[in-house]
């Protein structure tokens, strides 16, 4: 019997409306590789902010996060000072959690160090691949702030580094396989 995927089944149960945030995310983003470091950082930032909340909340606030964090520009976020932290904590359009805001800034600084050493955040991720979820989690906990197993797993699944974003019956599954680099196609 074919294994079902909870997110794909959730999407199948939604009204067919392209404006629905879950449908757009499921069909166009979830599981697809991301090449741009700023977008990878943005996805990590969103996954960290989802901790303890629903993904619907984060999807509804994604544009607010994008605006508040300078379009996820790693260099700009890494340069944030205390006035920026206060600006973010006063922004009702995002998740106003000091630990998550501080993690975003510190993680941006750490990504800059990774970029200097490895050329890009994406190249660093590619060099680590493939790892098990447990090994990825250990690496992320050693490298970044606020990155537990669920956050790391969802970040890596949503960016195509870990399998499981979609069930094989899902039409998006085949599109993702085509979008993956050749070295990553064996990882379903």
C-alpha positions in Angstrom: 0.0 0.0 0.0 1.3 3.4 -0.9 2.4 5.6 2.0 0.3 8.7 2.3 1.8 12.1 3.2 0.0 14.2 5.7 0.7 17.6 4.1 -0.3 16.4 0.6 -3.4 14.9 2.0 -4.2 18.2 3.8 -3.8 20.0 0.6 -6.0 17.6 -1.3 -8.7 18.4 1.3 -8.6 22.2 0.8 -10.8 24.1 -1.7 -9.2 24.4 -5.1 -8.2 28.0 -4.8 -4.8 29.1 -6.0 -4.9 32.0 -3.6 -4.9 29.6 -0.6 -1.4 30.0 1.0 -1.0 26.3 1.6 -1.8 25.3 -2.0 0.7 27.9 -3.3 3.4 26.8 -0.9 2.8 23.1 -1.5 2.8 23.4 -5.3 5.6 25.9 -5.8 7.9 25.9 -2.8 7.8 22.9 -0.4 10.5 20.5 -1.3 12.0 22.4 -4.2 15.7 23.2 -4.1 16.6 26.8 -3.3 19.7 28.2 -4.9 19.9 31.7 -3.4 21.6 32.0 0.0 19.2 34.8 1.1 16.2 32.7 0.3 17.8 29.7 2.2 18.4 32.0 5.1 14.8 33.2 4.9 13.4 29.7 4.9 15.5 28.9 8.0 14.3 32.1 9.7 10.7 31.1 8.9 11.1 27.6 10.2 12.7 28.9 13.4 9.8 31.2 13.9 7.3 28.5 13.3 8.5 26.6 16.5 5.5 26.4 18.8 3.1 27.9 16.2 1.2 26.7 13.1 2.7 26.9 9.6 -0.4 28.7 8.6 0.5 31.5 10.9 4.0 31.7 9.4 2.7 31.6 5.8 0.3 34.4 6.6 3.1 36.5 8.0 5.8 35.6 5.4 5.6 38.9 3.5 5.8 40.8 6.8 8.9 38.8 7.8 10.4 39.5 4.3 9.9 43.3 4.8 11.0 43.3 8.5 14.2 41.4 7.7 15.2 43.4 4.6 14.1 40.7 2.1 16.1 38.1 4.1 19.3 39.9 3.1 21.9 38.1 5.2 24.5 40.9 5.3 21.9 43.4 6.4 20.4 41.2 9.1 23.9 40.3 10.4 24.6 44.0 10.8 21.4 44.6 12.9 22.0 46.6 16.1 19.9 46.9 19.3 17.6 49.5 17.6 16.8 46.9 14.9 16.0 44.3 17.6 13.6 46.7 19.2 12.1 47.5 15.8 11.4 43.8 15.2 10.1 43.3 18.7 7.6 46.1 18.2 6.5 44.7 14.8 3.1 43.1 15.2 3.3 41.6 11.7 6.0 39.1 12.7 6.6 36.8 15.7 7.8 39.0 18.4 10.1 36.6 20.3 13.4 37.9 21.5 15.1 34.5 21.3 14.0 34.0 17.7 14.9 37.6 16.7 18.4 37.2 18.2 18.8 33.8 16.6 18.0 35.3 13.2 20.7 37.9 13.6 23.3 35.5 15.0 22.5 32.9 12.4 23.0 35.6 9.6 26.5 36.3 11.1 27.3 32.6 11.1 26.1 32.2 7.5 28.5 35.0 6.5 31.3 33.0 8.1 30.2 29.9 6.2 30.1 31.9 2.9 33.6 33.1 3.5 34.9 29.6 4.1 32.7 27.6 1.6 31.7 30.1 -1.0 28.0 30.1 -0.1 25.5 28.7 2.3 24.2 26.5 -0.4 27.6 25.1 -1.2 28.1 24.4 2.5 24.8 22.5 2.6 25.7 20.7 -0.6 29.1 19.6 0.8 27.3 18.1 3.9 24.8 16.2 1.8 23.7 13.4 2.2 23.4 13.1 6.0 20.7 11.5 8.1 18.3 13.8 9.9 20.0 13.0 13.1 23.4 14.0 11.7 22.0 17.1 10.1 20.5 18.1 13.5 23.8 17.6 15.3 25.5 19.8 12.7 22.9 22.5 12.8 22.9 22.6 16.6 26.6 23.0 16.5 26.5 25.7 13.8 23.3 27.7 14.4 21.0 28.9 17.2 17.5 27.7 17.8 17.8 24.7 15.6 16.2 21.6 17.1 15.3 18.4 15.3 11.9 19.5 14.0 13.2 22.9 12.7 16.2 21.3 11.0 14.1 18.4 9.6 11.5 20.8 8.1 14.1 23.2 6.8 15.9 20.4 5.0 12.8 18.7 3.8 11.3 22.0 2.5 14.6 22.7 0.6 15.0 19.3 -0.9 17.9 18.0 1.3 15.8 15.4 3.1 13.1 13.2 1.6 9.5 13.3 2.6 8.2 16.6 1.4 5.6 14.9 -0.8 4.1 11.5 -1.2 4.9 9.7 -4.5 1.3 10.0 -5.5 1.4 13.8 -5.4 1.8 15.5 -8.8 4.4 17.9 -7.3 6.7 15.0 -6.3 7.8 14.4 -9.9 8.3 18.1 -10.5 10.6 18.2 -7.5 12.6 15.2 -8.7 13.2 17.0 -12.0 14.2 20.2 -10.2 16.8 18.5 -8.0 20.4 18.5 -9.0 21.6 15.2 -10.4 23.6 14.4 -7.2 20.5 14.7 -5.2 17.9 12.8 -7.3 18.6 9.5 -5.6 17.4 11.1 -2.4 13.6 10.9 -2.6 
